[in-house]
């Protein structure tokens, strides 16, 4: 059995760890609330643009766009979003696993034909481990996503797609459903789908547009594509903080359980030590008689 000194030392160590995990949980909860507000403020704008685009597309089934060009995949880009730091459960390992699965589907291509856009330190390291280097450093974007920075990445991807340097762009990220549920997603970012998938389109709306419908779509489609990537970053950011909040809550609960066990063990050992001392004293007293 462990000595009283060892048990007391473990109690102090677990208590210190509990303070850290509890503090990290509170910090993550605060960041999560901020991320939730960012999504709530952004969604009405994105939904409105998607609604406009859907109504334009539903008015003419012959709509074409260079961003919707379907062609054989000879060059592919994969955008994978993780966090910069750990202690968020399986959040980053799940992204790395799906990235590996995605890349395995393109193992018929040369590595030079595959570009990786890892957003976040953890997925950057995971990509490097399997032999793929990042196209750029996107660590700041993972920590604090801004529309301007995300739009620049989307614009580069769109330009490469138009120049046929890339034939397909895959997007891997976590979708934030609620605090306890984050769903790992894999979506096709480019080519852009022109299908009418808007659930709100119960009635057809008509718009008077200037200068013309074609020019509006030329401006609207790239904007919606950029917003899709920005939405993925906001989703991932909120999912990260939610995952870390849950992970730290579980760690704190485990620390509480372990403290209870150690305290019980300490009291039991202390009682046994006291009993043993009493027996020694009693035995010595009777021996003297």
N, C-alpha and C positions, 0 to 999 in steps of 0.2 A: 504493500500500500504506500502511496506517496506520502512524504512527510508533510507536516502542517505548513512548513515554510514554502515548499514547492506548490502546494495547493493555493496558498495565499498569493504567491507570485503569479500564478495562472489567473486568479480572480482579478488581480490588478491589470494584467495584460488584456484580458477579455473586456474588462470595463473600459479601458482606453480605446480599444477597437470599436466598442459600441458607441462611444462618443463620436468617433470619426464617421462611422456609417450613418448615424443619426443626423449629423451635421450635413453630410453629403446628400442625404435624402431631402432635407429641407431646401438645400441649394437647388437640387434638381427639380423639386416641386415648383420653386419660384421661376426657374427657367422654362418649365413646361407651361406654366400659366402665360408667360410672355409669348411663347411659341404658338399657343392656342389662339391668343389675341391676333397674332400676325396672320394666321390662317383665316380666322373669322373676318378680318378686315379685307383680305384678299379675295376670298371666294365670291362675293357678290359681283366684283368686277370681272373675274374669270367666267362666271356663269353667264353674265350678260353678253360677253363677247362670243362665247360658245353658242348662245342662243341666236345671236345675230348671224353667225356663220352657218348654223344649221338651217335657218330660214332662207338664207341665200342659196344654199346647196339644194334644199328641197324644191326651190322654185325652178331649178334647171338641172336635170339629171345628167346633162352632157358637160358639166363643169370639169375642166382640166386644170392641173397645176403642175409646174415642174417639180414641186416638192412631193408629188404623189406618184412620181415615175417609178414603176415596177420594172426591175431589170435583174439579170442574174447576179448573184452576190459573189463578186471577186475580191472586193475590199470591204471590210466591216470595221465599225467603231463601236466600242462598248463603254457606256457611261455607268459607272457603279458608285453608289453613294454610301459612305460609312461615317463613323465619327472620328474625331482626332484622338480621343482618349478611350480608355477601357472602363471596366467596372460597370458594364451595362448588360450583363447576362450574355446571351447568345446573339445579341444584335449584330456585332461585326462578323462573327464566325459564319452566320447564316448568309450574309452578303458575300463573303469570300467563297463559300461553298457554291452558291448559285453562279457566281462569276466563273468558277472553274468548270461547272457543268455547261455553261453557255459557251465557253471557249472550246470545250471538247467537241461541241457540235460543229465547230469550224476548224477542226484539226486537219482537214483536207487542204486548208490554205497555208501558205507560208506565213511565218511570224511577221514578216515585213508587210503583209497585207492586212494585219490586224492592229488597230490602234486602240489603246486603252486610255480612258479619261477617268482615273480614279479620284473621286472627290472625298478627301478625308485621309488622315495619316494611316489608319489601320488597313484600309483597302489598298493604299499605295504600297505598303509593305507586303501585303498578301500577293499583289500582282507581281512585285519584284521577285518574290520567292518562287513563283512559277515561271519566271523568265520574261516578264513583260515590264517595260519601263513606262512611266507616265509621260503623256504628251506635254504636260506642264505641271506647275505646282498649284493645287487648288485647295490647300489646307485652310486658308482663311475663309473660303466660301462655305466650307462644311461647318465652321464654327459660327459664322455670322453671315448667312445668305443674304445678298442684296440683288435686286432686280438687274442693276447695271452689270454686275459681274457675271450673273447667270446668262443674261442676254448676249454678252460677248462670246461665251462658250457656244450658245445655240447658233449664233451668227456664223461662227467658224465652222460648225458642223454643217449648217445649211449651205455655206459657200462650197465646202468640200463635196457635198452631195450634188450640187449643181454642176461643179467642175468634173464630176464623175471620179473623184479621188476616193470617194466612199459610196458604196452601193446600198448600204444598210446601216442603221444606227440602233443599237439595243440599249435599253434603259433599265437599270436595276436599282430599286430603292424600297424603303419601307413605307407603306401607307398607314397613316395614323387613323385608327377607328375610334379608340378611346384610350383611357389611361392604362387599361389592362390588356389591350389588344392592338398589336401592330402587325400588319400583314405584309409579308415580303412579296414584291411585285416584279415582274419582268414584262416590259412592254416594248413594242416597236415604236421608236421615236421618229425615224424616217425609214422608208417613205411614209408620208402623212396620209392617213385614211380620210377619204372624202365621203364616207358613208354617213348617213343621217342616223346618229345614235342618241339624239337628245330626247330624253323622256318627257321634257316639258312641252314638246311640240304637239299639243293636243289640238290646237287650232292654228291654221296657217296665217301668218302676218304678212302684210305687204308694205314695202318701203319705197319712198321716193328718194332716189339716190343721185348724187352728183359727185364726180362728173359722169360716171357710168358704172354699171355693175362689175365689169371686168377689172376696172381700176381699184374698186373697193376690195374685191377679193384678193387682188395682188398685194394690197397692203394688209388685209385682215388675216390671211393665212399665216404669213411669217410671224405676225404678232401673237396669234394663238399658239404657234409652235414654241415660241420663246416662253410664253406663260406656262405651257405644259412642263417645261424643264424647271421653271421657278417653283411651280406647285409641288413638283417632286422633291425639291430641296427643302421647302417648308415642311412637307410631310415627313421627310426623313429626320429633320431637326427636331420636330415635336416627338417623333417616335423614339429617338435617342434618349431624350430627357424622360419620357415615360418609362422606357425600359430601365434606365438607371434608377429612377425613383422606386420602381418595383424591386429591383435587385438590392438596393440599399435597405428597403423595408424588410426584405427577406433576411438579409444579413443581420440587421438589428434584432429581428425576432429570434434568429438562431443564437445570437449573442445573449439575449435575455434567457433563453432556455438553458444555455450552457452555464450561465451565471447561477441559475437556480440549482443545477446539478452540482456545480462546484461548491456552492455555499452549503448544500446539504452534506456533501462529502466532507467538507471542512468541519462542520459542526459534529458530524459523526466521529471523525478522526479525533477531534478535540475531546469529545466525551470519552472515547476509548482511552485516550492518553491520561485523562483525569482519573478514570476508573483504575487504570493500571497503577498510577501513582498511589492511589488510596490503598489498593491491595498490597503494594510494597510496604507502605507505612504500617498497615494493619499487621502484615506478616512479620515485620521487624519488631513491632510492639509485643506480639505473642512470643516471638523468639527470645526476647529479653526476659520474659516471665519464666 
